[in-house]
Amino acid sequence: MTQATQQRTRTRLLATILTPIIGLMALLSWAVASPVGASPDDDYHLNSIWCGDGIREGLCAPGPTDDERVVPVPLAASPCFALKPNLSASCQKDGLTSGGYASVATKRGNWTGDYPPLFYAVMGAFAGQDIPLSVILMRVFNAVLFVGITTALYFLLPFRRRPILAWSLAITLVPLGMFLIPSTNPSSWALISAGTLWIALLGFFESSGQRRLGLGLLATLATVIGAAARADAAIYAILAIGVVVMLSARRERRFIVSLALPIALVLIAGYFYLSSGQSSIVESGLVSGNVRGDWKQLLFVNILNVPTLWAGALGFWGIGWQDTVLPSVVWVSTIAVFSALVFTGMRTMGRRKGLATAGIFGAMWAIPTYVLVRSHAYVGEQFQPRYILPLMILLAGLALFNSNGRVLKLARFQTILVVVALSLANSVALHFNIRRYVTGADAIGWNLNAGVEWWWAGALSPMAVWAIGSVTFAGVVAALFWRLLSPAQAETHTFSRVN
């Protein structure tokens, strides 16, 4: 082995060790970039978490009626800054640092079974008397869960499938996914499931031995955490399983025997869906304060405007309570990269891939349209981009799939452009997210340390968090793409037409 080869081997080994670590640091930067209650509908979700493990002294007590619980006052209502983008998070500072919180009864929570209970039960293990610390621990746990699952999946997958995992997550998670994964919102688990279930199950069908067993276990875990977080994630899990079965189908005994796993996963997802109150949305739609327009008008208007939701998931809509508006450089960059790679991936289009891609794309259009019509609502009301982002992740993965095992290879300059565009979008989105809470969005300037009105006690400065989050995200994207497209593997990363 030559000295140059040894050096490349050491470099690849170092990158292998460091990539998950710096990826976790990028997510943790987002975890501390917003205050308690910053994720959408957190008043509902935090109440549900504090009562997620039942009645516990100082955390959750029975209410005066069966549909009420008594929780700490800071959790019981929408945060004071919600929907007020020019108001910093300092308005809640005293209420969260005083300790010895008063309690109040509320009907806002999951004790009536609207959501599957597992997400709240797991998060409830971190709930305590110190609310800010508890919330940070929950966010850290979800970031670690994502990095742990994706890292294990990356190394268990056949090499030819690893780029699909890396590309599909990289081009869909900025900025909304980066905000939601390290959060206390059940959409965190829905996104983790969407990004890992289908590719783990695909690897299961294509592998053998211990690798096959590990991928089957990861597919099972991804199904459970998704279906046990949100009812719509259970539906998406069933769609993903169906797509993989269609892509992998063979007239072989081995395949028939292997169907036991996807059948079991469908049953698991179906159980969580049917046991959730959210399943009633199919019949009644989302709660809407307005009933106007006949169904034909609603159908026509919503069909034409559903793509706004896709753009919203890539930064065109605000994040948080949808009140953190991001500059156009974010969503122009993310939409351009997403569109370019999905379009390029469709350069190879066999019959099965075509049917699967068309089906998921149709679901991205049909599901929000149906729900909005049933809810007597228009795009921009009720249905949020985070509800459709799991399907966008699946669509990206399918577009990059090739049944021959040969995957997308970009030229060096193209790869650099993708890395720069995604890194820029993440950095700007993180900066504006921090700005919105430390001073309010009406303050202008690059220095986040100037005029700080709110920040975590004892934490690194806002500028330090932004710098770490920006550098580590750029580092993990660059490291992944460099490893996947290294000269030693270049020949396997070419396009071949699917028959």
N, C-alpha and C positions, 0 to 999 in steps of 0.2 A: 504494500500500500504506500503510495507516494505521500510526501509531506502535505501537498495541496489537498489530496483526498482526505487525509486525516483531519486537516483543518476544517474542511467542509463538513465532515462527520461530526466534529466537536461543535461546530456552529449550529448544525441542525439539532443536535441533542440539547444544546442550551436553549434554542428557540422552542423546542418541545416542552421543556420544563417551565420556561418563563411565560409562554403565551397564555395559559390559563390564569396565571397570577395577575398579569397585567390586564387581562380581560375582566377579572373580578374587580380590580381597582377602578376600571372605567365605569362599571356598574355601581360600585360603591360611591363614586363621585356623584352620580345621579341620586343615589339613596339619601345623601345628606344635602342635596341641592334644593330641597323644599321642606317646609315645616310640617308638623303634625296636621293632618286633615287636608293635605294638598291634593290627593288623588280624587278623582270624581266620585261623588256620593259617599265620601268618607264618613259623614255623620252616620249613615246607615251601616257601613261596613265596620267601623270601629266599635259601634255598639254591639254588633253581631259577634265581633271577635272577643270583646270583654265578657260576653255571655256564651261564647262558643263552647266552653267546657262545663256549662250548667251554672247553677247558683254557687257563687263563691264569695265569701265575706270580703267586703271592701271593693269588690270588682263588679259583681252583678247580684242583684237581689230581686225577689218577686215583686211585681208591681201591684197596684190596687185592682187590676183586672187581669184576666188570663192573657190578653194580648199586649201587656205592658211589662217592662222591666225597669228596675232602678239602677242607673249607671252613673259614673262620675259626670258632673256638670259639663266639663270641657268637651266631652264626647257627644253630648246629647243633641246638639244643634249644629247646623252648618257653621264652619269656621267663619270668623268675623271678616276675613279677607275674601271669601268666596264671591266670585262674580263682580269684584271691585278691583280691577287690575292696577289701579293707581294707589291702592292701600297696601302697605307692607304687612308682613306677618307680625309686626311688633304689637298689633292690637290684641293679640292673644297671649302675649308673653307673661304677663302677671298671673293670668289664670292657670297657666301650665307650670309655673315655677314655685307657686306658693305652697304646694303640698297640702295634704289633708283636705282633699277635694270634697266639696258638698256633693250630694247625690240628688237625682231628679228622675221621675218616672217618664218613660217615653214609649211610644208605639213603633218607633223607627228601629227595626232590627229583624233578624232572621228567625226569631222564635216561633213564627207562624209557618216556617218551612218554605219560603219563597225560593231560596237557593239551596243546593246540596250542602250538607253541614260540615264536610270534612275540612275544607279550607279554613273555616272559622275555628274549628276545633284545634287544628295544628297551630294556627296563629295565636290562639288563646293560651297556648302553653307559655308564650312570652309575655302575656299581659301581666302587669303588676301595678304597684302604687305609683311608680315613677312613669308617667305616660310618655314623655319624650324618649326616655331610654327604651321603653317597651317597643315603641314604634320603630326606632332605629334597629333594634334586634330583629324585628319581623322583616324589615327591608333587607337587612344583611342576610338573613336566612334564605329569602327568595332569590337573592343574587347568587348565593352559594349553590342553591339547588339548581339553578339554570346552568351555571358554569360546570358543576359536577356532572350533570346529565349529558350536556353537550360534549364535554371532554371525554367521558367514557364512551359515548356514542362515536365520536371521531375516531378513536383508536380501535374500536370493535368493527367498524364498517370496513368492507373491502376498500382498498386504496382508491379504486376508480369511482367510488360513491362519496368519498370525503369532500371533494369540491362542491358537490350539490348542497351538502349541509352548510358549508362555510358561506357560499355565495348566497343561498336563499335567505339566510339569517342576516347577513351583512346588508343586503339591499332592501330589507323590509323593516328593520327595527329602529332606524333613525327617522324621526326623533321619538315617536309615540311609544315604541316598544322599550327604548332605553329608559323612558320615564316610568312605564308601568311595571316592568319586570321587578325592579327593586322597590315595590310599593306594597301597600296593604289592601289593594284591590284584587278581587278574584280574577280579574282579567290577566293578572300576572301568571297564574297557573294555566290559563287558557292559551296564552301565547307560548309558554314553554311546551305545552302539549302539542300545539300546532306545528312547531318547528322541529319536533323530534319523533313523534309517533309514526308518521308515514314512512320516514326514511329508516327508522329502526325496524319496522315491519318488513320493508323492502329488503334490507340487509339480512333479516331472518330467513327469508325465502331463498336468498342467494348464497348463504353460508352453510357451514357444517361444524360439527363438534362443539367445543366450548364457546367459540365465537358466536355460533348460532344460538346457544343457550343464553348467552349474555344479551344478545340483541332482542331475543324474545322477552327477557325480563325487563329490559328498558322499554320495549313497546307496551308491556303491561303497565309499568309505572307511569308512562306518559298518558296512557288512556285513563288511568285512575285519577291522576292529578288534574287532568282537564275536565273530565266528566263530573268530578267531585267538587268542582269550583263553580261552574256555570252550566245551565241546561243547554244553552246554544253550543257550548264547547263539546257537549256529549253528542250533539247532532253532527258537528264538524268531525268528531272522531270517527263516527260511523261512516261519513262520506270518505274520509281518508282511508279507512280500512277497505272500503269497497273499491276505491281507486287502485290501491296496491294489489289487491287480489286480482283485479282485471289485468294489471300490468304484468303480474307474475304467473298467470295461469298457464299450466302445462298439462298435457295428457299423460301424466306420470303418477304412479302410486305415491311417490314421495310428496308430490304436491297435494294430493288428496288427503294424505295423513296430516300434512302441515296445516290444513284448513282448520284443524281443531283450535289453534290459537286465535286466528281472527274471529271465529265464531264465538269463542269465549269473550273476546274483547268487545264484540258487538253487544253481547248479553250484559256485560258490565256497564257499558255506556248507556244501554237502554234502561237498565235498572235505575241509574242515577237520574236519567232524564225523567222517567215516569214518577219518581219519588220527589221531584222538585215542583214547587208551585209555579215556577217559570214556564213549565210546559203548557200552561193554560193560555200563553200568548198566542199559540197556534189558533185558538178559537176566538179569543177576545181582543188580541192585540195589546200594545202597551197602553198604559194609563195616559189619557189625553184630556186636557181641559176643554178642548174645542171639538165640536162635531159639526163640520161644515163641508160642503161639496159632496156630490155623489161619487160613487166608486169609479166611474169612468173618468171623471175629471182628476181624481186623486191618482189613478193609475197612469194617465197620460203625463201628468206633471212629474210624478216621481220617477217613472222610467227614464225620462230625459235628464233627471238631475242626480240619479244615483252615483254616477262617477265622481261627484263632489265628495262623497264619502271615502272613495279610494284615495283621492288626493288629500283628504283630511287626515288619513292615517299616515301619510308621508309628510305632514307638517303644514298643509294648507289651512287646516283648522287649528285653533288654539289647543294647548295641552293643559293638564291639570283640570280645573273646572271649566275648561275651554276658554279661560280668560287670559291665558298667557299667549299672546299673539306673537308669532315668530316672523322674522323678516323673510322676504321672498327668496333670498339666497339659499335658505334652508330647503324649502319645498321645490324650488326649481332644480336644485342639485339632486335631491332624492328621487323626484319623479323622473328626471332625465336618466339617472343610473338604472332605476327599476325598469323603465320602459325599454332602454337600450338592451339590457341583458335578457329580459324576457323575450323581446323581439328576436334577438340573436339566437337565443336558445331554441326558438321555434323553427330555426333553419332546418333542423332534423325533425320530421313529423311522420311517424308511422301511424297505422290505423289506431292502435290502442292508445298511444300517447295523444293522438288527436281527439279521441273520444273523451279521455280523462280530462284533458285541458279544457275542452269545450264545456264539459259538465261542470267543472269548478268555476270557470268564468261565468257560465250561466247562473250558477248558484250565487255568485257575488252580485249579480244584477237582480235575480228573482227574489232572494230572501229578504233584503231590505225593502224592496218594492211591496212584497206581500204584507210584511209586518206594518209598514207605514199605512197602507190602504186599510188594513184591519183596524189600525189605531186612529183612523180619520186624521192623519197627520201628513205633513209634507217633509221632504228632505230638509234638514236643519232643525227638526223637532224630534224629540224622543229617541230616535235611532242614532247612535254615535259611531264615529269611525272605528273605535276600538272593538266594536262588535263584529266588524267585517275583516279586521286585520288578520285573524287566523287563516281565513281563506286566501288572503293575498300571499301569505307565507307559503301555503300549499301550492298556489298557482306558480309562484316563482320556482319552487323546487321541481314541479312537473315540467315547466318550460326548459329547464336545464337537464332533464332526464334524457338518457339515450339508452335504448335497450341493448345496444352493442357494448355498453360500458365505457364508451369514449365520451368525454365530457368537454365542456367549454374551455377553450384555450384562447386567451387574449394576448395580443402582442404586448411587449414590455411597456410601450408608451400608453396603450389603452389601459393596462393594469394600473399604471401610475395615475392616470386621470381618474379612474374609479376610486382609488385609495384617497386621492386628494379631495375629490368631491364629497365622499362620505365623511372624511375627517373634518372638512370645513363645515359641513352641515351639522355634524354632532357638536363641534366646538361652539358654533354660533348659537345653536339651540340651548346648549347647557348654559352659556353665558346669559342669554335672555331669561332662562328659567330662574337662575339665581338672582338676577337683577329684579325680576318681578316681586320677589319676596323680601330681599334685603332692604330695598328702598321704595318699591312700587315702580310700575312700568313707566311712570311719568318722568323719572330721573333718567338723564342721558349721559353716557360716558363709558369709556372702556374700563376704568378702574372700579372694580366692584368693592374695594375696601373703603372707598370714599363715601362718607355720609351714611354708614351702615346703621339701620334702625333695628334690624333683627338678625340674629345668627345663633347657631347652637353654642351653648356654653362649653368652653374648653376645646372646641374644634379648631382645625386649621382655618386660616382666613378664607373668605370667599374666593379671592384671587388664586390662592393656593389650590383649592378644590377644583376650580375651573381649569387651571393649568394641568393638574394631574389627570383630570378626566379627559382633557383634549389630547394630551400626549399619549396616554395609555390606550385610548381608543385607536388613534392613528397607528400606534405600535402593534396592536393585536391584529388589525386588518392587514397591515403591511406584512407582518410575520406569517399570517395564515396564507396569504396569496403567494408570498415568496416560497414558502415550503411546498405548497401544492404545485407550483409551476417551476420548481427547481430544474436545472438542466438535466439532472439524473433521471427525472421522470418526464421530461418534455415529450418524449415520443408517445406516451400513453394519453397525453392531453391534446388530442386532435379531434376534429369533427369527422364523423363518418355517417353517411346517410343511412337512416333506418329503413329496412325493407318492409 
